Amino acid sequence: MFSLSLWLCFFSIFVATTYPKTSHDAEWKVSIVDNEETLILTHVLFRHGNRTADRHTELYPKDPYLHETYHPYGHGQLTNAGKRKEFSIGTSLRKRYKGFLGDQYYPEIIEAITTDYNRTKMSLQLVLAGLFPPERETMWEENLYWQPVPYNYLPKHQDKEVSASAKMQAEFNKHKEVFDYISEHTGLSVTRFFDVYNLYFGISTEEEWGFILPNWTTSVWPEALTSLAIRDYFVSMATADMRKMATGYFLNKIIDDTKTKILSSQKPGRKIHLYSAHENNIAELLISLGIFEPHVPNYGAYVLLEIHRIDNIYGVKIFYENHTGDGPQLLKMPNCNSFCPLDIFITQVQEYIPSENLCGIS
């Protein structure tokens, strides 16, 4: 599980010192942004595409496919289906924001950030390729409909898992029978929801690859393992500081970038921020916004936080695309309308905004 906000904490320090202040996917429903003339900025947080199993964290000692190489992709890497999924996100965003972004790419229009994983870096490249196809005058190679768009990342930083409290242990003990069953058949020592969370992705990616799952999984797959894996999202958000680490820096960045945009609204400047990340980042953001319905976000799921100016009021519209066939869905935060004025939005998330030294850097 990866904390995008912890990464953004280090990224924000980096930025401050470096910069001045085709398949069935083609059938996805794509909506043109509502009231495009009121849109001033959009943030897009998306999950990477379909991938293979990660050998180091998701396979188990008794796994019958432990030594599978997943040629030619390798472990934990995007498959061709995943590449198509991510490219289609880019083309969907292009259709949605075509009038807002304009036809031509220029560096100031976008900030693109990814976590430090091959699958998220590649996913971001694919989204950018779909979002910014070159116009004829910017094509640098005949018949190559791709142009390079820069992005940023920093090396991985591991989070500390907080799961030893009496309350958490009581929760784990409710599922001891299932944990013991899984431990017996996998060779793992399953004592945390996080252990099941990792196993969930190992089994799901093996099934996607076309492997026949071993018989022991019949009684726990997919319902029990999925339910237990989802519980880990809430473990990662169990305390105030954990919520700040999980989503606080990300929310703070959205607020700061929005304020910067408002202050410079007469300039073309930045129009879109892209964040290539993981399903837990999607879930944790939705939890912080008070709009999470328990599920594992699908490959390529994304959240749009659109900043609009309507009747001289700046506010946020939140859309969620989980690729269930209905297109991006407009969501409503508790105690706010679907167009949430910025001051109310800030008040709603203020408790998750961290202090400057929460990262351990002052």
C-alpha positions as CSV (number, residue, x, y, z in Angstrom):
1,M,0.0,0.0,0.0
2,F,1.4,3.4,-1.0
3,S,0.8,6.8,0.6
4,L,0.5,9.4,-2.2
5,S,0.4,12.2,0.4
6,L,3.6,11.1,2.1
7,W,5.2,11.1,-1.3
8,L,3.7,14.5,-2.1
9,C,5.1,15.8,1.1
10,F,8.6,15.1,-0.1
11,F,7.7,16.2,-3.7
12,S,6.4,19.6,-2.5
13,I,9.8,20.2,-0.9
14,F,11.5,19.2,-4.1
15,V,9.3,21.5,-6.2
16,A,9.8,24.4,-3.9
17,T,13.5,24.2,-4.4
18,T,13.5,23.4,-8.1
19,Y,10.7,25.5,-9.6
20,P,9.5,29.0,-9.2
21,K,6.4,29.7,-7.1
22,T,-9.0,0.5,-29.5
23,S,-10.5,-2.3,-27.6
24,H,-13.8,-2.5,-25.6
25,D,-12.3,0.5,-23.7
26,A,-13.4,2.6,-26.7
27,E,-17.0,2.0,-25.7
28,W,-16.7,3.8,-22.4
29,K,-19.2,6.6,-22.0
30,V,-17.4,9.9,-22.0
31,S,-19.2,13.1,-20.9
32,I,-18.2,16.5,-22.0
33,V,-17.5,18.7,-18.9
34,D,-20.6,20.5,-17.6
35,N,-20.4,24.2,-17.9
36,E,-17.1,24.2,-19.5
37,E,-17.0,28.0,-19.6
38,T,-16.9,28.0,-15.7
39,L,-14.1,25.5,-15.4
40,I,-10.7,27.0,-14.4
41,L,-8.7,24.0,-13.2
42,T,-9.0,20.2,-12.9
43,H,-7.1,17.6,-10.8
44,V,-7.1,13.9,-11.9
45,L,-6.1,11.1,-9.6
46,F,-6.1,7.8,-11.4
47,R,-5.1,4.1,-10.8
48,H,-2.6,2.4,-13.0
49,G,-3.7,-0.2,-15.6
50,N,-4.0,-4.0,-15.5
51,R,-0.8,-5.7,-14.4
52,T,0.9,-8.9,-13.4
53,A,1.5,-10.1,-9.9
54,D,4.2,-8.5,-7.8
55,R,6.6,-11.3,-6.8
56,H,8.0,-9.6,-3.6
57,T,4.7,-8.7,-1.9
58,E,1.8,-10.6,-3.4
59,L,2.8,-14.2,-4.0
60,Y,2.8,-16.8,-1.2
61,P,5.2,-19.7,-0.3
62,K,2.7,-22.4,-1.4
63,D,1.7,-20.5,-4.5
64,P,1.5,-23.0,-7.4
65,Y,2.6,-20.2,-9.7
66,L,5.4,-18.8,-7.6
67,H,8.0,-19.2,-10.3
68,E,5.9,-17.9,-13.2
69,T,7.9,-15.2,-15.0
70,Y,5.0,-13.4,-16.8
71,H,7.0,-13.2,-20.0
72,P,7.4,-10.8,-21.7
73,Y,6.1,-8.3,-19.1
74,G,7.8,-9.3,-15.8
75,H,6.4,-9.0,-12.3
76,G,4.2,-6.1,-11.3
77,Q,4.2,-4.6,-14.8
78,L,1.4,-3.4,-17.1
79,T,0.0,-5.9,-19.5
80,N,-1.2,-4.9,-22.9
81,A,-4.8,-4.7,-21.5
82,G,-3.4,-2.3,-18.9
83,K,-1.7,-0.2,-21.5
84,R,-4.9,0.1,-23.5
85,K,-6.9,1.0,-20.4
86,E,-4.5,3.9,-19.5
87,F,-4.3,5.2,-23.1
88,S,-8.1,5.3,-23.1
89,I,-8.1,7.4,-19.9
90,G,-6.1,9.9,-21.8
91,T,-8.4,9.9,-24.8
92,S,-11.4,10.1,-22.5
93,L,-10.0,13.1,-20.8
94,R,-9.1,14.7,-24.1
95,K,-12.8,14.4,-25.2
96,R,-14.0,15.7,-21.9
97,Y,-11.7,18.7,-21.7
98,K,-11.0,19.4,-25.4
99,G,-12.5,22.9,-25.3
100,F,-10.9,23.7,-22.0
101,L,-7.4,22.5,-22.8
102,G,-7.4,23.5,-26.4
103,D,-5.8,21.6,-29.3
104,Q,-2.1,22.2,-28.6
105,Y,0.1,21.0,-25.8
106,Y,2.4,23.6,-24.1
107,P,4.4,22.9,-20.9
108,E,2.7,25.3,-18.6
109,I,-0.7,23.7,-19.1
110,I,0.0,20.6,-17.1
111,E,1.7,19.2,-14.1
112,A,2.1,15.4,-14.2
113,I,3.2,13.4,-11.1
114,T,3.6,9.6,-10.6
115,T,4.5,7.3,-7.8
116,D,7.9,5.5,-8.1
117,Y,6.6,2.3,-9.7
118,N,7.2,1.1,-13.2
119,R,3.4,0.5,-13.7
120,T,2.4,4.0,-12.6
121,K,5.2,5.7,-14.6
122,M,4.2,3.8,-17.7
123,S,0.5,4.5,-17.0
124,L,1.2,8.2,-16.8
125,Q,3.0,8.1,-20.1
126,L,0.1,6.4,-21.7
127,V,-2.5,8.8,-20.3
128,L,-0.4,11.7,-21.5
129,A,-0.1,10.1,-25.0
130,G,-3.9,9.9,-25.2
131,L,-4.5,13.3,-23.7
132,F,-2.0,15.2,-25.8
133,P,-1.7,13.8,-29.3
134,P,0.5,16.0,-31.5
135,E,-1.0,18.4,-34.0
136,R,0.4,18.3,-37.5
137,E,2.8,21.2,-36.9
138,T,4.2,19.5,-33.7
139,M,4.6,16.0,-35.2
140,W,8.4,15.4,-35.1
141,E,8.2,12.1,-36.9
142,E,5.8,11.3,-39.8
143,N,2.9,9.1,-38.8
144,L,4.0,8.9,-35.2
145,Y,1.0,10.3,-33.2
146,W,2.9,10.8,-30.0
147,Q,4.8,13.6,-28.4
148,P,6.9,13.5,-25.2
149,V,5.4,15.2,-22.2
150,P,7.6,15.5,-19.1
151,Y,6.5,14.2,-15.7
152,N,8.0,14.1,-12.1
153,Y,8.5,11.6,-9.4
154,L,10.7,11.0,-6.4
155,P,12.1,7.7,-5.0
156,K,9.9,5.5,-2.8
157,H,9.4,6.2,0.9
158,Q,8.0,3.4,3.0
159,D,5.2,4.2,5.5
160,K,5.0,2.7,9.0
161,E,2.0,0.4,9.5
162,V,0.1,1.2,12.6
163,S,-1.8,-2.0,13.5
164,A,-0.9,-3.0,17.0
165,S,-3.5,-1.0,19.0
166,A,-5.9,-2.9,21.2
167,K,-8.8,-1.7,19.0
168,M,-7.2,-3.0,15.8
169,Q,-6.2,-6.3,17.4
170,A,-9.8,-6.8,18.5
171,E,-10.9,-6.3,14.9
172,F,-8.3,-8.8,13.6
173,N,-9.4,-11.3,16.2
174,K,-12.9,-11.3,14.8
175,H,-11.5,-12.8,11.6
176,K,-9.0,-15.2,13.3
177,E,-10.6,-18.3,11.8
178,V,-10.3,-17.0,8.3
179,F,-6.8,-15.7,8.9
180,D,-5.8,-19.2,10.2
181,Y,-7.3,-20.9,7.2
182,I,-5.5,-18.6,4.8
183,S,-2.2,-19.0,6.7
184,E,-2.5,-22.8,6.6
185,H,-3.0,-22.9,2.8
186,T,-0.6,-20.2,1.8
187,G,2.3,-20.7,4.1
188,L,2.0,-17.1,5.2
189,S,1.6,-15.8,8.7
190,V,-1.6,-13.8,8.3
191,T,-2.1,-11.5,11.3
192,R,-3.2,-8.2,9.6
193,F,-5.6,-7.0,7.0
194,F,-2.6,-5.8,5.2
195,D,-1.4,-9.4,4.7
196,V,-4.8,-10.2,3.1
197,Y,-4.7,-7.0,1.1
198,N,-1.4,-8.1,-0.6
199,L,-2.7,-11.6,-1.1
200,Y,-5.9,-10.3,-2.8
201,F,-3.8,-8.7,-5.5
202,G,-1.7,-11.8,-6.0
203,I,-4.7,-14.0,-6.5
204,S,-6.7,-11.5,-8.6
205,T,-3.8,-10.9,-11.0
206,E,-3.2,-14.7,-11.3
207,E,-6.8,-15.1,-12.2
208,E,-6.7,-12.3,-14.7
209,W,-3.6,-14.0,-16.3
210,G,-5.7,-17.1,-16.9
211,F,-4.4,-19.4,-14.2
212,I,-6.7,-21.9,-12.5
213,L,-6.8,-21.0,-8.8
214,P,-6.0,-23.8,-6.3
215,N,-9.0,-25.5,-4.6
216,W,-8.4,-23.9,-1.2
217,T,-9.4,-20.5,-2.6
218,T,-13.0,-21.6,-3.3
219,S,-14.3,-20.8,0.1
220,V,-12.6,-17.4,0.4
221,W,-12.4,-16.1,-3.2
222,P,-13.5,-13.5,-4.1
223,E,-16.0,-12.4,-1.4
224,A,-14.1,-13.0,1.8
225,L,-10.7,-11.9,0.6
226,T,-12.1,-8.8,-1.1
227,S,-14.0,-7.8,2.0
228,L,-10.9,-8.2,4.2
229,A,-8.7,-6.4,1.7
230,I,-11.1,-3.4,1.7
231,R,-10.8,-3.3,5.5
232,D,-7.1,-2.3,5.2
233,Y,-8.2,1.0,3.6
234,F,-9.8,1.9,6.9
235,V,-6.8,0.6,8.9
236,S,-4.6,3.0,6.9
237,M,-7.0,5.8,7.9
238,A,-7.4,4.8,11.6
239,T,-5.9,7.8,13.3
240,A,-5.8,11.5,12.7
241,D,-2.1,11.5,11.8
242,M,-2.6,8.5,9.5
243,R,-5.3,10.3,7.6
244,K,-3.1,13.3,7.3
245,M,-0.3,11.1,5.9
246,A,-2.6,9.2,3.6
247,T,-4.5,12.2,2.0
248,G,-3.6,15.4,3.8
249,Y,-0.7,16.5,1.7
250,F,-2.6,15.7,-1.4
251,L,-5.6,17.7,-0.3
252,N,-3.4,20.5,0.8
253,K,-1.7,20.6,-2.6
254,I,-5.1,20.7,-4.3
255,I,-6.1,23.7,-2.2
256,D,-2.8,25.5,-2.7
257,D,-2.8,24.9,-6.5
258,T,-6.4,26.1,-6.7
259,K,-5.7,29.3,-4.7
260,T,-2.7,29.9,-7.0
261,K,-4.8,29.5,-10.0
262,I,-7.5,31.8,-8.7
263,L,-4.9,34.5,-8.0
264,S,-3.5,34.2,-11.5
265,S,-6.8,33.5,-13.3
266,Q,-6.1,36.1,-16.0
267,K,-3.2,34.1,-17.2
268,P,-3.5,30.9,-19.2
269,G,-1.1,29.0,-16.9
270,R,-1.8,25.6,-15.4
271,K,-5.1,23.9,-16.4
272,I,-4.7,20.3,-15.4
273,H,-2.9,18.2,-12.7
274,L,-2.4,14.5,-13.3
275,Y,-1.5,12.1,-10.5
276,S,-0.7,8.5,-11.5
277,A,-1.1,6.3,-8.4
278,H,-2.8,3.2,-6.9
279,E,-6.3,2.0,-5.9
280,N,-5.6,2.6,-2.2
281,N,-5.0,6.2,-3.0
282,I,-8.3,6.4,-4.8
283,A,-10.1,4.7,-1.8
284,E,-8.4,6.8,0.8
285,L,-9.2,10.1,-1.0
286,L,-12.9,9.1,-1.2
287,I,-12.9,8.2,2.5
288,S,-11.4,11.6,3.4
289,L,-14.1,13.3,1.2
290,G,-16.8,11.2,3.0
291,I,-18.0,9.6,-0.3
292,F,-16.5,6.1,-0.2
293,E,-18.7,3.1,-0.9
294,P,-16.6,0.1,0.1
295,H,-15.0,-1.5,-2.9
296,V,-11.6,-2.0,-4.6
297,P,-11.3,0.6,-7.3
298,N,-10.9,-0.9,-10.7
299,Y,-7.9,-0.6,-12.9
300,G,-7.9,2.9,-14.4
301,A,-10.4,4.2,-11.9
302,Y,-10.1,8.0,-11.5
303,V,-11.3,10.9,-9.4
304,L,-11.8,14.3,-11.0
305,L,-11.8,17.4,-8.7
306,E,-12.9,20.2,-11.0
307,I,-12.6,23.8,-9.9
308,H,-15.4,26.0,-11.3
309,R,-16.3,29.6,-11.0
310,I,-20.1,29.9,-11.0
311,D,-21.9,33.2,-10.2
312,N,-18.6,34.6,-9.0
313,I,-18.2,31.7,-6.5
314,Y,-15.3,29.3,-6.7
315,G,-16.1,25.7,-5.9
316,V,-15.4,22.0,-6.4
317,K,-17.2,19.4,-8.4
318,I,-16.1,15.8,-7.8
319,F,-16.6,13.0,-10.3
320,Y,-15.7,9.4,-10.0
321,E,-15.1,7.0,-12.9
322,N,-14.8,3.4,-11.9
323,H,-15.5,2.0,-15.4
324,T,-18.9,0.4,-14.5
325,G,-20.4,1.6,-17.8
326,D,-22.1,4.8,-16.8
327,G,-19.3,7.3,-17.3
328,P,-17.9,9.7,-14.6
329,Q,-20.4,10.0,-11.7
330,L,-21.0,13.4,-10.0
331,L,-20.6,12.9,-6.2
332,K,-21.7,15.0,-3.3
333,M,-19.8,15.5,-0.1
334,P,-21.7,15.4,3.2
335,N,-23.1,18.8,4.2
336,C,-22.4,20.2,0.7
337,N,-24.0,20.4,-2.7
338,S,-22.6,18.8,-5.8
339,F,-21.0,22.2,-6.5
340,C,-19.2,22.7,-3.2
341,P,-18.0,26.3,-2.6
342,L,-14.3,26.3,-2.0
343,D,-14.5,27.7,1.5
344,I,-16.9,24.9,2.6
345,F,-14.7,22.3,0.9
346,I,-11.7,23.6,2.8
347,T,-13.6,23.5,6.0
348,Q,-14.7,19.9,5.3
349,V,-11.2,18.6,4.8
350,Q,-9.3,21.0,7.2
351,E,-8.9,18.3,9.9
352,Y,-6.8,16.2,7.4
353,I,-4.4,19.0,6.5
354,P,-1.0,18.2,8.2
355,S,1.4,20.5,9.9
356,E,4.5,21.4,8.0
357,N,6.7,18.9,9.9
358,L,4.5,15.9,9.9
359,C,6.8,14.3,7.4
360,G,9.6,14.5,9.9
361,I,11.1,17.4,8.0
362,S,10.9,20.9,9.4
